Amino acid sequence: MLSDFYKPGELPVSFELYPPKTDKGLRSLMLQVERLMKYKPAYITCTYGAGGSTRGKTLEIVEKVKTIFQVPVAAHLTVVGSSVADLRSFLAEAERRGVDYIVALRGDPPQGETTFKPNPNGLKYANELVELINDEFSELGVLVAGYPEVHREAPSPQADLDNLKRKVDAGAQVVVSQLFFNNSDFYAWREKCEKAGITVPIVPGIFPINSLAQISKIANLCGAGIPKKLLEKLSQKPEDAQWHSSVGTAYASQQVNDLVDNGVPGFHFYVLNQAEATGKILENLAEHRKSNKAEAK
Ligand SMILES: Cc1cc2nc3c(=O)[nH]c(=O)nc-3n(C[C@H](O)[C@H](O)[C@H](O)COP(=O)(O)OP(=O)(O)OC[C@H]3O[C@@H](n4cnc5c(N)ncnc54)[C@H](O)[C@@H]3O)c2cc1C
């Protein structure tokens, strides 16, 4: 079972990839995954493009990763633009290709639209997709998304929490958080989840920043607040990509070390198809855990 990875003291990591556009990108991705294998991931996931645009690619990548590296894999799946029949066919294909888990999502409205319009023969919310998987494809373990800073369309924090509980009650075994940069947001949200009776592992999603432009765009898209001090530091050298990457990696390292000291069950890294930053963060984490152990003796 998926949640078995998250045993106390184990601290499993998972890595999220996205489908590259070209064959060259795919070859480069496999080299990055090879590097990441050093960190013994519990599983590797691949995103599903907006509007189902990477439907076939997502499955192709997870199948390839599983075949080459013999690691469990999860395909992301959104309900955007799909009928229930389409979703069933994706899930059947995923099972056929040996996919282990599904990250079950609603997805975002298409670019330029602010409200999500479900396919007339499709599903409205992620909890319905979780139900579908549990009822008809029960071999597939299910992960869902959670929002430390509240999903931008949720009418209230409580409504968002009720939704997360609905997804877990429908059979999700693990919650992976949206990226965030203030650990205090994560801790406050985790406490609320626990009070709401959500007992499955709640795994922080870590995003190593590697460019100022990219993080401004992403934070804007997903509503994550960037601490002023971090933004100021990144802005000191607006054109220097190496600076952004080293500031971003150092920041994520601090975040991760603090999260470990505060009892998180594991980590999900948004690796953005680049192994280097995540590798450095995990090496810093190993050092941090070693010195914690030495201090405890
Ligand atoms: C770990 C992770 C991975 C992701 N991977 C992808 C990906 O691969 N591809 C992609 O396109 N996007 C991805 N996303 C983004 C995600 O699709 C968006 O955040 C999307 O807007 C919401 O998806 P969800 O599954 O959380 O939706 P839901 O859980 O369905 O929630 C959507 C909104 O509806 C509200 N809601 C839910 N149920 C009800 C109800 N019954 N009544 C009223 N309101 C309700 C919720 O509070 C929320 O505001 C990912 C996000 C995360 C955190």
The ligand as an ORCA input file, in Angstrom:
! r2SCAN-3c Opt
* xyz 0 1
  C       0.826     17.688     -6.074
  C       0.112     18.395     -7.210
  C       0.195     17.883     -8.502
  C      -0.460     18.501     -9.568
  N      -0.341     17.985    -10.829
  C      -1.009     18.539    -11.866
  C      -0.962     17.971    -13.173
  O      -0.270     16.984    -13.398
  N      -1.662     18.571    -14.169
  C      -2.442     19.679    -13.945
  O      -3.078     20.162    -14.896
  N      -2.527     20.240    -12.708
  C      -1.838     19.693    -11.661
  N      -1.932     20.244    -10.408
  C      -2.729     21.466    -10.216
  C      -4.216     21.149     -9.913
  O      -4.795     20.526    -11.032
  C      -4.918     22.469     -9.608
  O      -4.473     22.988     -8.391
  C      -6.441     22.463     -9.704
  O      -6.906     23.807     -9.735
  C      -7.163     21.778     -8.550
  O      -7.040     20.424     -8.598
  P      -7.518     19.521     -7.353
  O      -7.340     18.137     -7.727
  O      -6.909     19.993     -6.098
  O      -9.099     19.892     -7.357
  P     -10.288     19.625     -6.349
  O      -9.859     18.874     -5.144
  O     -11.432     19.081     -7.124
  O     -10.642     21.117     -5.868
  C     -10.834     22.142     -6.820
  C     -11.581     23.304     -6.165
  O     -12.943     22.959     -5.992
  C     -13.324     23.035     -4.626
  N     -14.227     21.910     -4.415
  C     -13.928     20.616     -4.490
  N     -15.032     19.844     -4.293
  C     -16.055     20.711     -4.120
  C     -17.457     20.548     -3.924
  N     -18.015     19.340     -3.843
  N     -18.196     21.674     -3.816
  C     -17.654     22.897     -3.901
  N     -16.316     23.107     -4.095
  C     -15.539     22.025     -4.194
  C     -11.999     22.949     -3.843
  O     -12.039     23.509     -2.555
  C     -11.068     23.666     -4.775
  O     -11.203     25.056     -4.617
  C      -1.243     19.675     -9.316
  C      -1.300     20.204     -8.026
  C      -0.641     19.585     -6.973
  C      -0.699     20.180     -5.590
*
